[in-house]
Amino acid sequence: MVFDAGVEDHASIDADGRGFHIFEDNSGTARVRSSSRYGTGTTFSGDVMIPSGETSGIVSSFYLSSLEGSTTQDEIDFEWLGKNNMQVQTNYYVNGVGGHEVLIDLGFDASKNFHSYSVTYDDDKIQ
């Protein structure tokens, strides 16, 4: 895993290189990227607690992407839109084509505690 420039103050990578921690901080962001490629059937998980309070206009996200910045990238998104801490929006892109947004009612306030989210992708499905 590698950090984008300036992220070191906001996150750390576990000693075994398999996990990372993003620190609660109001001054910045933390994007962590893998220096490896992963094949289908791999499960990615994250324990996420989003910011509390009135956060309209802020999007917290956990996402996977290939060839980031390419017009043909694949991507799987979890996005918590600041206007409602009780929902998460998911989306996916295949060969750069998205438009598969689904808004999911969580049944809990995602800003009150850490909650686990996982995604496994195969050639023919995302779960």
C-alpha positions, 0 to 999 in steps of 0.5 A: 500500500502507498499513501498519496502525498501529504497523507502520512499525517492522517493515516498509517499502514499496519506492520504486515501491510494488510491493513491501514488506519485513518485518523479522525482529523478535521484537517485533511483526507487520507487516500490509500492505494495498493501497489499490487493488483488483485484478481477476482474473488478477492474480498475487501473490507473496511470498518468505517465511521463517518463524520457526525453533525451537519455535513451536507456537501461532504462525501465520505467514501470507500471505493475500489478502482482499476486504472484510476483516471482512465476512461475505461476504469472499473470501480466499486463505490460505497459513498456516505452522502453528508445529508443523511447518516442513515444511508449509503449509496453504492455504485459501480463502473465497468469499462468507465460506464457507471449509472448503477447508483443504489441508495441503501437505508442502513437502519443505523446512524453510520456516524455513531460507531464503526461499522464493517462493510465488505465487497467481493467481486467476481467476473459476473457479480458483486456482493 
